[in-house]
Amino acid sequence: MPSKTVVVGSAVGLHARPAALIAAAAGELDSDVFLAVPGEESVDASSSLMIMTLGAGNGDSVEVSGDDQAAVDAIAALVEKDLDA
């Protein structure tokens, strides 16, 4: 399963607005994508509520994984971006 570890770029971390934008993008993909804080259980990236349960803040590492490398890369790019700007 392809995976990529990235650093959260949003100033407020993966909270309401960034989580909603990531979940919407993940929901449009033809592949399942998951997010996890290292050492913790992964969550479905298409659920903004589950993303917020990670408690990932700005500068925290998050592992993005899934069955399709392009989907993993697309969601990883969003996690790295400041989605509050």
MODELLER restraints for C-alpha pairs under 7 A, 6 or more apart:
rsr = mdl.restraints
at = mdl.atoms
rsr.add(forms.Gaussian(group=physical.xy_distance, feature=features.Distance(at['CA:1:A'], at['CA:65:A']), mean=6.77, stdev=0.5))
rsr.add(forms.Gaussian(group=physical.xy_distance, feature=features.Distance(at['CA:1:A'], at['CA:66:A']), mean=5.91, stdev=0.5))
rsr.add(forms.Gaussian(group=physical.xy_distance, feature=features.Distance(at['CA:1:A'], at['CA:67:A']), mean=5.41, stdev=0.5))
rsr.add(forms.Gaussian(group=physical.xy_distance, feature=features.Distance(at['CA:2:A'], at['CA:65:A']), mean=5.69, stdev=0.5))
rsr.add(forms.Gaussian(group=physical.xy_distance, feature=features.Distance(at['CA:2:A'], at['CA:66:A']), mean=5.86, stdev=0.5))
rsr.add(forms.Gaussian(group=physical.xy_distance, feature=features.Distance(at['CA:2:A'], at['CA:67:A']), mean=6.24, stdev=0.5))
rsr.add(forms.Gaussian(group=physical.xy_distance, feature=features.Distance(at['CA:2:A'], at['CA:68:A']), mean=6.73, stdev=0.5))
rsr.add(forms.Gaussian(group=physical.xy_distance, feature=features.Distance(at['CA:2:A'], at['CA:69:A']), mean=5.66, stdev=0.5))
rsr.add(forms.Gaussian(group=physical.xy_distance, feature=features.Distance(at['CA:3:A'], at['CA:63:A']), mean=6.70, stdev=0.5))
rsr.add(forms.Gaussian(group=physical.xy_distance, feature=features.Distance(at['CA:3:A'], at['CA:64:A']), mean=5.42, stdev=0.5))
rsr.add(forms.Gaussian(group=physical.xy_distance, feature=features.Distance(at['CA:3:A'], at['CA:65:A']), mean=4.07, stdev=0.5))
rsr.add(forms.Gaussian(group=physical.xy_distance, feature=features.Distance(at['CA:3:A'], at['CA:66:A']), mean=6.60, stdev=0.5))
rsr.add(forms.Gaussian(group=physical.xy_distance, feature=features.Distance(at['CA:3:A'], at['CA:72:A']), mean=6.62, stdev=0.5))
rsr.add(forms.Gaussian(group=physical.xy_distance, feature=features.Distance(at['CA:4:A'], at['CA:63:A']), mean=5.66, stdev=0.5))
rsr.add(forms.Gaussian(group=physical.xy_distance, feature=features.Distance(at['CA:4:A'], at['CA:64:A']), mean=5.26, stdev=0.5))
rsr.add(forms.Gaussian(group=physical.xy_distance, feature=features.Distance(at['CA:4:A'], at['CA:65:A']), mean=6.47, stdev=0.5))
rsr.add(forms.Gaussian(group=physical.xy_distance, feature=features.Distance(at['CA:5:A'], at['CA:61:A']), mean=6.50, stdev=0.5))
rsr.add(forms.Gaussian(group=physical.xy_distance, feature=features.Distance(at['CA:5:A'], at['CA:62:A']), mean=5.59, stdev=0.5))
rsr.add(forms.Gaussian(group=physical.xy_distance, feature=features.Distance(at['CA:5:A'], at['CA:63:A']), mean=4.26, stdev=0.5))
rsr.add(forms.Gaussian(group=physical.xy_distance, feature=features.Distance(at['CA:5:A'], at['CA:64:A']), mean=6.13, stdev=0.5))
rsr.add(forms.Gaussian(group=physical.xy_distance, feature=features.Distance(at['CA:6:A'], at['CA:61:A']), mean=5.57, stdev=0.5))
rsr.add(forms.Gaussian(group=physical.xy_distance, feature=features.Distance(at['CA:6:A'], at['CA:62:A']), mean=5.47, stdev=0.5))
rsr.add(forms.Gaussian(group=physical.xy_distance, feature=features.Distance(at['CA:6:A'], at['CA:63:A']), mean=6.37, stdev=0.5))
rsr.add(forms.Gaussian(group=physical.xy_distance, feature=features.Distance(at['CA:6:A'], at['CA:76:A']), mean=6.44, stdev=0.5))
rsr.add(forms.Gaussian(group=physical.xy_distance, feature=features.Distance(at['CA:6:A'], at['CA:80:A']), mean=6.31, stdev=0.5))
rsr.add(forms.Gaussian(group=physical.xy_distance, feature=features.Distance(at['CA:7:A'], at['CA:59:A']), mean=5.41, stdev=0.5))
rsr.add(forms.Gaussian(group=physical.xy_distance, feature=features.Distance(at['CA:7:A'], at['CA:60:A']), mean=5.47, stdev=0.5))
rsr.add(forms.Gaussian(group=physical.xy_distance, feature=features.Distance(at['CA:7:A'], at['CA:61:A']), mean=4.51, stdev=0.5))
rsr.add(forms.Gaussian(group=physical.xy_distance, feature=features.Distance(at['CA:7:A'], at['CA:62:A']), mean=6.14, stdev=0.5))
rsr.add(forms.Gaussian(group=physical.xy_distance, feature=features.Distance(at['CA:7:A'], at['CA:80:A']), mean=5.65, stdev=0.5))
rsr.add(forms.Gaussian(group=physical.xy_distance, feature=features.Distance(at['CA:8:A'], at['CA:57:A']), mean=6.66, stdev=0.5))
rsr.add(forms.Gaussian(group=physical.xy_distance, feature=features.Distance(at['CA:8:A'], at['CA:58:A']), mean=5.13, stdev=0.5))
rsr.add(forms.Gaussian(group=physical.xy_distance, feature=features.Distance(at['CA:8:A'], at['CA:59:A']), mean=5.15, stdev=0.5))
rsr.add(forms.Gaussian(group=physical.xy_distance, feature=features.Distance(at['CA:8:A'], at['CA:60:A']), mean=5.56, stdev=0.5))
rsr.add(forms.Gaussian(group=physical.xy_distance, feature=features.Distance(at['CA:8:A'], at['CA:61:A']), mean=6.36, stdev=0.5))
rsr.add(forms.Gaussian(group=physical.xy_distance, feature=features.Distance(at['CA:8:A'], at['CA:62:A']), mean=6.92, stdev=0.5))
rsr.add(forms.Gaussian(group=physical.xy_distance, feature=features.Distance(at['CA:8:A'], at['CA:79:A']), mean=5.39, stdev=0.5))
rsr.add(forms.Gaussian(group=physical.xy_distance, feature=features.Distance(at['CA:8:A'], at['CA:80:A']), mean=4.99, stdev=0.5))
rsr.add(forms.Gaussian(group=physical.xy_distance, feature=features.Distance(at['CA:9:A'], at['CA:58:A']), mean=5.74, stdev=0.5))
rsr.add(forms.Gaussian(group=physical.xy_distance, feature=features.Distance(at['CA:9:A'], at['CA:59:A']), mean=6.44, stdev=0.5))
rsr.add(forms.Gaussian(group=physical.xy_distance, feature=features.Distance(at['CA:9:A'], at['CA:79:A']), mean=6.34, stdev=0.5))
rsr.add(forms.Gaussian(group=physical.xy_distance, feature=features.Distance(at['CA:9:A'], at['CA:80:A']), mean=4.46, stdev=0.5))
rsr.add(forms.Gaussian(group=physical.xy_distance, feature=features.Distance(at['CA:9:A'], at['CA:81:A']), mean=4.84, stdev=0.5))
rsr.add(forms.Gaussian(group=physical.xy_distance, feature=features.Distance(at['CA:9:A'], at['CA:82:A']), mean=4.73, stdev=0.5))
rsr.add(forms.Gaussian(group=physical.xy_distance, feature=features.Distance(at['CA:10:A'], at['CA:58:A']), mean=5.72, stdev=0.5))
rsr.add(forms.Gaussian(group=physical.xy_distance, feature=features.Distance(at['CA:10:A'], at['CA:81:A']), mean=6.21, stdev=0.5))
rsr.add(forms.Gaussian(group=physical.xy_distance, feature=features.Distance(at['CA:10:A'], at['CA:82:A']), mean=3.84, stdev=0.5))
rsr.add(forms.Gaussian(group=physical.xy_distance, feature=features.Distance(at['CA:10:A'], at['CA:83:A']), mean=5.46, stdev=0.5))
rsr.add(forms.Gaussian(group=physical.xy_distance, feature=features.Distance(at['CA:10:A'], at['CA:84:A']), mean=6.04, stdev=0.5))
rsr.add(forms.Gaussian(group=physical.xy_distance, feature=features.Distance(at['CA:11:A'], at['CA:58:A']), mean=5.35, stdev=0.5))
rsr.add(forms.Gaussian(group=physical.xy_distance, feature=features.Distance(at['CA:11:A'], at['CA:82:A']), mean=6.47, stdev=0.5))
rsr.add(forms.Gaussian(group=physical.xy_distance, feature=features.Distance(at['CA:11:A'], at['CA:84:A']), mean=6.90, stdev=0.5))
rsr.add(forms.Gaussian(group=physical.xy_distance, feature=features.Distance(at['CA:12:A'], at['CA:57:A']), mean=6.36, stdev=0.5))
rsr.add(forms.Gaussian(group=physical.xy_distance, feature=features.Distance(at['CA:12:A'], at['CA:58:A']), mean=6.09, stdev=0.5))
rsr.add(forms.Gaussian(group=physical.xy_distance, feature=features.Distance(at['CA:13:A'], at['CA:56:A']), mean=5.71, stdev=0.5))
rsr.add(forms.Gaussian(group=physical.xy_distance, feature=features.Distance(at['CA:13:A'], at['CA:57:A']), mean=3.76, stdev=0.5))
rsr.add(forms.Gaussian(group=physical.xy_distance, feature=features.Distance(at['CA:13:A'], at['CA:58:A']), mean=4.45, stdev=0.5))
rsr.add(forms.Gaussian(group=physical.xy_distance, feature=features.Distance(at['CA:14:A'], at['CA:51:A']), mean=6.79, stdev=0.5))
rsr.add(forms.Gaussian(group=physical.xy_distance, feature=features.Distance(at['CA:14:A'], at['CA:52:A']), mean=5.89, stdev=0.5))
rsr.add(forms.Gaussian(group=physical.xy_distance, feature=features.Distance(at['CA:14:A'], at['CA:55:A']), mean=6.95, stdev=0.5))
rsr.add(forms.Gaussian(group=physical.xy_distance, feature=features.Distance(at['CA:14:A'], at['CA:56:A']), mean=5.63, stdev=0.5))
rsr.add(forms.Gaussian(group=physical.xy_distance, feature=features.Distance(at['CA:14:A'], at['CA:57:A']), mean=6.19, stdev=0.5))
rsr.add(forms.Gaussian(group=physical.xy_distance, feature=features.Distance(at['CA:15:A'], at['CA:52:A']), mean=5.35, stdev=0.5))
rsr.add(forms.Gaussian(group=physical.xy_distance, feature=features.Distance(at['CA:18:A'], at['CA:83:A']), mean=5.34, stdev=0.5))
rsr.add(forms.Gaussian(group=physical.xy_distance, feature=features.Distance(at['CA:18:A'], at['CA:84:A']), mean=6.75, stdev=0.5))
rsr.add(forms.Gaussian(group=physical.xy_distance, feature=features.Distance(at['CA:19:A'], at['CA:48:A']), mean=4.79, stdev=0.5))
rsr.add(forms.Gaussian(group=physical.xy_distance, feature=features.Distance(at['CA:19:A'], at['CA:51:A']), mean=5.88, stdev=0.5))
rsr.add(forms.Gaussian(group=physical.xy_distance, feature=features.Distance(at['CA:19:A'], at['CA:52:A']), mean=6.43, stdev=0.5))
rsr.add(forms.Gaussian(group=physical.xy_distance, feature=features.Distance(at['CA:20:A'], at['CA:48:A']), mean=5.02, stdev=0.5))
rsr.add(forms.Gaussian(group=physical.xy_distance, feature=features.Distance(at['CA:22:A'], at['CA:45:A']), mean=6.95, stdev=0.5))
rsr.add(forms.Gaussian(group=physical.xy_distance, feature=features.Distance(at['CA:22:A'], at['CA:75:A']), mean=6.71, stdev=0.5))
rsr.add(forms.Gaussian(group=physical.xy_distance, feature=features.Distance(at['CA:22:A'], at['CA:78:A']), mean=6.46, stdev=0.5))
rsr.add(forms.Gaussian(group=physical.xy_distance, feature=features.Distance(at['CA:23:A'], at['CA:45:A']), mean=5.48, stdev=0.5))
rsr.add(forms.Gaussian(group=physical.xy_distance, feature=features.Distance(at['CA:23:A'], at['CA:46:A']), mean=3.94, stdev=0.5))
rsr.add(forms.Gaussian(group=physical.xy_distance, feature=features.Distance(at['CA:23:A'], at['CA:47:A']), mean=5.28, stdev=0.5))
rsr.add(forms.Gaussian(group=physical.xy_distance, feature=features.Distance(at['CA:23:A'], at['CA:48:A']), mean=5.23, stdev=0.5))
rsr.add(forms.Gaussian(group=physical.xy_distance, feature=features.Distance(at['CA:24:A'], at['CA:46:A']), mean=6.36, stdev=0.5))
rsr.add(forms.Gaussian(group=physical.xy_distance, feature=features.Distance(at['CA:26:A'], at['CA:33:A']), mean=6.72, stdev=0.5))
rsr.add(forms.Gaussian(group=physical.xy_distance, feature=features.Distance(at['CA:26:A'], at['CA:45:A']), mean=5.91, stdev=0.5))
rsr.add(forms.Gaussian(group=physical.xy_distance, feature=features.Distance(at['CA:26:A'], at['CA:46:A']), mean=4.85, stdev=0.5))
rsr.add(forms.Gaussian(group=physical.xy_distance, feature=features.Distance(at['CA:26:A'], at['CA:75:A']), mean=6.79, stdev=0.5))
rsr.add(forms.Gaussian(group=physical.xy_distance, feature=features.Distance(at['CA:27:A'], at['CA:46:A']), mean=4.87, stdev=0.5))
rsr.add(forms.Gaussian(group=physical.xy_distance, feature=features.Distance(at['CA:29:A'], at['CA:71:A']), mean=6.83, stdev=0.5))
rsr.add(forms.Gaussian(group=physical.xy_distance, feature=features.Distance(at['CA:31:A'], at['CA:67:A']), mean=6.51, stdev=0.5))
rsr.add(forms.Gaussian(group=physical.xy_distance, feature=features.Distance(at['CA:31:A'], at['CA:68:A']), mean=6.37, stdev=0.5))
rsr.add(forms.Gaussian(group=physical.xy_distance, feature=features.Distance(at['CA:31:A'], at['CA:71:A']), mean=6.72, stdev=0.5))
rsr.add(forms.Gaussian(group=physical.xy_distance, feature=features.Distance(at['CA:32:A'], at['CA:66:A']), mean=5.74, stdev=0.5))
rsr.add(forms.Gaussian(group=physical.xy_distance, feature=features.Distance(at['CA:32:A'], at['CA:67:A']), mean=6.71, stdev=0.5))
rsr.add(forms.Gaussian(group=physical.xy_distance, feature=features.Distance(at['CA:33:A'], at['CA:44:A']), mean=6.34, stdev=0.5))
rsr.add(forms.Gaussian(group=physical.xy_distance, feature=features.Distance(at['CA:33:A'], at['CA:45:A']), mean=5.53, stdev=0.5))
rsr.add(forms.Gaussian(group=physical.xy_distance, feature=features.Distance(at['CA:33:A'], at['CA:65:A']), mean=5.69, stdev=0.5))
rsr.add(forms.Gaussian(group=physical.xy_distance, feature=features.Distance(at['CA:33:A'], at['CA:66:A']), mean=4.41, stdev=0.5))
rsr.add(forms.Gaussian(group=physical.xy_distance, feature=features.Distance(at['CA:33:A'], at['CA:71:A']), mean=6.98, stdev=0.5))
rsr.add(forms.Gaussian(group=physical.xy_distance, feature=features.Distance(at['CA:33:A'], at['CA:72:A']), mean=6.41, stdev=0.5))
rsr.add(forms.Gaussian(group=physical.xy_distance, feature=features.Distance(at['CA:34:A'], at['CA:42:A']), mean=5.91, stdev=0.5))
rsr.add(forms.Gaussian(group=physical.xy_distance, feature=features.Distance(at['CA:34:A'], at['CA:43:A']), mean=5.34, stdev=0.5))
rsr.add(forms.Gaussian(group=physical.xy_distance, feature=features.Distance(at['CA:34:A'], at['CA:44:A']), mean=4.71, stdev=0.5))
rsr.add(forms.Gaussian(group=physical.xy_distance, feature=features.Distance(at['CA:34:A'], at['CA:45:A']), mean=4.92, stdev=0.5))
rsr.add(forms.Gaussian(group=physical.xy_distance, feature=features.Distance(at['CA:34:A'], at['CA:64:A']), mean=5.74, stdev=0.5))
rsr.add(forms.Gaussian(group=physical.xy_distance, feature=features.Distance(at['CA:34:A'], at['CA:65:A']), mean=5.20, stdev=0.5))
rsr.add(forms.Gaussian(group=physical.xy_distance, feature=features.Distance(at['CA:34:A'], at['CA:66:A']), mean=6.03, stdev=0.5))
rsr.add(forms.Gaussian(group=physical.xy_distance, feature=features.Distance(at['CA:35:A'], at['CA:42:A']), mean=5.28, stdev=0.5))
rsr.add(forms.Gaussian(group=physical.xy_distance, feature=features.Distance(at['CA:35:A'], at['CA:43:A']), mean=5.36, stdev=0.5))
rsr.add(forms.Gaussian(group=physical.xy_distance, feature=features.Distance(at['CA:35:A'], at['CA:44:A']), mean=6.55, stdev=0.5))
rsr.add(forms.Gaussian(group=physical.xy_distance, feature=features.Distance(at['CA:35:A'], at['CA:45:A']), mean=5.84, stdev=0.5))
rsr.add(forms.Gaussian(group=physical.xy_distance, feature=features.Distance(at['CA:35:A'], at['CA:62:A']), mean=6.56, stdev=0.5))
rsr.add(forms.Gaussian(group=physical.xy_distance, feature=features.Distance(at['CA:35:A'], at['CA:63:A']), mean=5.62, stdev=0.5))
rsr.add(forms.Gaussian(group=physical.xy_distance, feature=features.Distance(at['CA:35:A'], at['CA:64:A']), mean=4.73, stdev=0.5))
rsr.add(forms.Gaussian(group=physical.xy_distance, feature=features.Distance(at['CA:35:A'], at['CA:65:A']), mean=6.49, stdev=0.5))
rsr.add(forms.Gaussian(group=physical.xy_distance, feature=features.Distance(at['CA:36:A'], at['CA:42:A']), mean=4.25, stdev=0.5))
rsr.add(forms.Gaussian(group=physical.xy_distance, feature=features.Distance(at['CA:36:A'], at['CA:43:A']), mean=6.28, stdev=0.5))
rsr.add(forms.Gaussian(group=physical.xy_distance, feature=features.Distance(at['CA:36:A'], at['CA:54:A']), mean=7.00, stdev=0.5))
rsr.add(forms.Gaussian(group=physical.xy_distance, feature=features.Distance(at['CA:36:A'], at['CA:62:A']), mean=5.57, stdev=0.5))
rsr.add(forms.Gaussian(group=physical.xy_distance, feature=features.Distance(at['CA:36:A'], at['CA:63:A']), mean=5.12, stdev=0.5))
rsr.add(forms.Gaussian(group=physical.xy_distance, feature=features.Distance(at['CA:36:A'], at['CA:64:A']), mean=6.69, stdev=0.5))
rsr.add(forms.Gaussian(group=physical.xy_distance, feature=features.Distance(at['CA:37:A'], at['CA:54:A']), mean=6.57, stdev=0.5))
rsr.add(forms.Gaussian(group=physical.xy_distance, feature=features.Distance(at['CA:37:A'], at['CA:61:A']), mean=6.47, stdev=0.5))
rsr.add(forms.Gaussian(group=physical.xy_distance, feature=features.Distance(at['CA:37:A'], at['CA:62:A']), mean=4.81, stdev=0.5))
rsr.add(forms.Gaussian(group=physical.xy_distance, feature=features.Distance(at['CA:37:A'], at['CA:63:A']), mean=6.20, stdev=0.5))
rsr.add(forms.Gaussian(group=physical.xy_distance, feature=features.Distance(at['CA:38:A'], at['CA:62:A']), mean=6.54, stdev=0.5))
rsr.add(forms.Gaussian(group=physical.xy_distance, feature=features.Distance(at['CA:38:A'], at['CA:63:A']), mean=6.59, stdev=0.5))
rsr.add(forms.Gaussian(group=physical.xy_distance, feature=features.Distance(at['CA:43:A'], at['CA:50:A']), mean=5.92, stdev=0.5))
rsr.add(forms.Gaussian(group=physical.xy_distance, feature=features.Distance(at['CA:43:A'], at['CA:51:A']), mean=6.63, stdev=0.5))
rsr.add(forms.Gaussian(group=physical.xy_distance, feature=features.Distance(at['CA:44:A'], at['CA:50:A']), mean=6.63, stdev=0.5))
rsr.add(forms.Gaussian(group=physical.xy_distance, feature=features.Distance(at['CA:45:A'], at['CA:51:A']), mean=6.37, stdev=0.5))
rsr.add(forms.Gaussian(group=physical.xy_distance, feature=features.Distance(at['CA:64:A'], at['CA:72:A']), mean=6.05, stdev=0.5))
rsr.add(forms.Gaussian(group=physical.xy_distance, feature=features.Distance(at['CA:64:A'], at['CA:76:A']), mean=6.07, stdev=0.5))
rsr.add(forms.Gaussian(group=physical.xy_distance, feature=features.Distance(at['CA:65:A'], at['CA:72:A']), mean=5.76, stdev=0.5))
rsr.add(forms.Gaussian(group=physical.xy_distance, feature=features.Distance(at['CA:66:A'], at['CA:72:A']), mean=5.94, stdev=0.5))
